[in-house]
Amino acid sequence: MATHSHQFVETYKGLVGFGLDRENDQNTIVYYLQKFSDDALMQTLVKRLSDDELNEIFSLVTRLLKRHLTESEYHRLFLKDDHPK
């Protein structure tokens, strides 16, 4: 059974565009990130990213996770493990 899911991108029928309103911006970010993390795209793109670009992506994601998730949420939602609360 798969641990990760990307169902939003498969079912979303709304506008994909940024700057209209908060709800649409949020939906667009989820849509883009799920498209961005597609295995086939990542296999192609990651080889072409510079060391600075790899570091930039890693730093941004790490900073956002630390800022917006508790330790328990980080383990449960991101790492998908059973870290004690």
Helices and strands as residue ranges (DSSP letters): H 8-11, H 22-36, H 39-45, H 51-68, H 71-73, I 74-79
